[in-house]
């Protein structure tokens, strides 16, 4: 009996026939048993798993490079007509070899402490201070299917990486023409959230990153291409519509749409466009285009130049760098080296932020805050403490001009006193020099000097006079307390 894998929705996947497409994908499927495990049932299972992919292709709004999309339209038309080979090419082949390698949930060590991971990878065994590499390839769907990951899967992975203390940096390798409009902003938000905690480098590895893909690429901390032939851009919005009623009528199935009398505006963008008036549809596309360009402007703030980049063109790296769409051209090893530099800078900034956070705790007079989704939870008492601290700081700021003026006056007074004291010191120094000269003169009038000599008798009765007893010397001692 072939083993079954139970997903989080309660469904089961035949591991033997779907061994390469299990880990990380959680889509409802038909429960298989030993009795009904046949190719027919497996085909039904695959059809259910791939319905969302088919639905997205048929009706979803897309931000995608038109050249790429047009090149694949024959495949889509063949799929619409029920071509089984086209279905397998679009959504994967359900007849995988029995001995195919099973999907590994482990990370792949690429060297230089870089590990390749997918949304299905287990992150618990990643080493300390490692870099993870995520590959985003091909057209992107909002949700994953049995043979591909969706933007929601990547977003979930990025949020996990943000809180994983062993991961210090992220490299996302993009090679995509774009994808569904739905899910694009979600993945971009996840990249922004991740880069707030650790650096994220977007890397275009000898390929393209267009439309929806560039929306997400622009959210990275820095962006590099590794080849001069790589292309980025296609920042714009368009849609392709089809007159399905006319198609069904041609196939022999006339279709009539009936609307409730209250639903006068329902589907008007589509209906008027089919009738030849595209104004309403253009208004809708304009809303998406404005959100797209605003996201790029915000993500590349301080780097983006001019407005030509928002017109939908694709650019080679040299022109893309001039416009601020990328940060340069680097090969893989150089990108890893740059990532290590960003990691060191991030750690240094984290220490500074930790000091600021400690000051915030001190102001709130608490030991910690409760961590919740998107921030911290605190008490009313802690908020009151912080408000009181802010009020105290505001008072200090208001009093600062007066305190500064008083301090300046004190400096002026001290400077004046210092100048006066300096003059007194100079005078005292001169007086002392005069006294020393006089002492030298008196000492020179010794016994050998007949001029001014006295007899021994007179000398015995004469009072002993010291230089320190001289009036000018006493005045000097009294004045300077020497």
C-alpha positions, 0 to 999 in steps of 0.5 A: 500500500502506498503511504499517504501524507496528510496536509493541514486541511485534512486531505491526503496526498499519495506520496509515491506518485507526488513525491516531488510536490508534497512538502510545503503545499497545503491544498485540499485533495481527495482522500485516497485509499488502498481500494480506490488508488488508481490513475483515474482517481489520481487524475481527479485529485490533480485536477482539484489541486490545480483548479486554482491555478487554472482559474487564476490563468483564466480570470486573474488580473496580472502584472506581467511582461506582455512579451512573455505572456504572449509567447505562452498564449498558444499553450493557454489556448490549447489548455482551454480546448482540453489538451492534456499535454498543455495541462501537464505543462501548465500545472505539472505532470501527475505521472511522476516516476515512482522512484523520484526523489522526495522533496527535502525539507532541509536547507541546502548548504551553498558554502560561505555560510549561505543556505538555499531554502524554500517555503517547505524548508525546516528552519530550525537547524540553520546555523548561527549568523547564516545567510539564506537564499530564496529562489523565485522563478517563473510566473508567480501565483497568489497561492501555491499549487502542487508543483509550485509555491505561491506568493502567500507561501513566500510571504509566510516564509519571510515572516518566519525568517524575520523572527529566526535569530539564526538568520542574519541576512536574506538573498532573494534570487528573482527570475520572473516575468511577473505574476498575478496582481493579487498577492503581489502587495502581500509579498512586498509587505513581507519583504519590507517587514523582513528587511526591518529586522535584517538586510534583504538583497534582491538578486537578478541572476542572468534573467529578468525581473518584471512587473509584479516581480519588480514590485517585490524586488523594489522592497529589498534593502539593495538590488543587484544584477549579475549580468549586463544582459539582465533586465528589470522594470515593466512597471505598469499595468495592462489587461487582456480581455476576451469576448467569451460569449462570442467564443461560446457562441462560435463553439455552438453554445450561445450564452445569455447574461441576465442581471438583477434590476438593482445591479446596474453597475455590475461588470460594467468595466468588462461589458463596456470594454467589449462594446468598445468603451475602455474608459471604466476599465482604464480607470480601474487599471489606473488605480493599480498602476498608481499603487504600483508606482507609489510602492516603488517610489516608497521602496526606493526612496532616495534612490529613484530618479525622475519618472520615466521608469514608471512608463512600463519599459524594461531596462538593462542594468546600466540604465536601470542604475541611472534611474535608481531601479537597482544599486549596481552589478555584482556577481554572486560572490560579491553579493554575499560579500556585500551581504556580510557588510550589511549584516555587520552594519545592522548589528551595530545599529541594533546595539544603538537601538537596544540602548534607545529601547532601554531608555524607553523602558526606563521612562515607562518604569517597566522591565519589559513590554509584551510583544504582539503582532506588529509592535508592543503591548503596554499598560496605562500606567506605563503610558502615563509614566512615558507621558510624564517623562516626555512632559519633563523633557519638554519643560527642560527644552523650554527652559534651555534658552534661559539656562543657556543664557545664564551659563553664558553670563557665568562664562563671561564673568569667569573670563573677566575674573581670570583676566583680572587674576592674571594681571595680579599674578603678573604684578606679584611675579614682578614684585617677587623678582624685585625682592629677590634682587634686593636680597641678592644685593644685601647678601653681597654686602658681607664682611669683606665689603668695607663699604658700609661695615660696622664694628663687632660691638655695633654688630652685636647690638644691631637688630637682626633684619631679615628680607622678609621684614622689609615693608614691601615684602610684608605688603606682598605677603599680606596681599597674596596670603603668601 
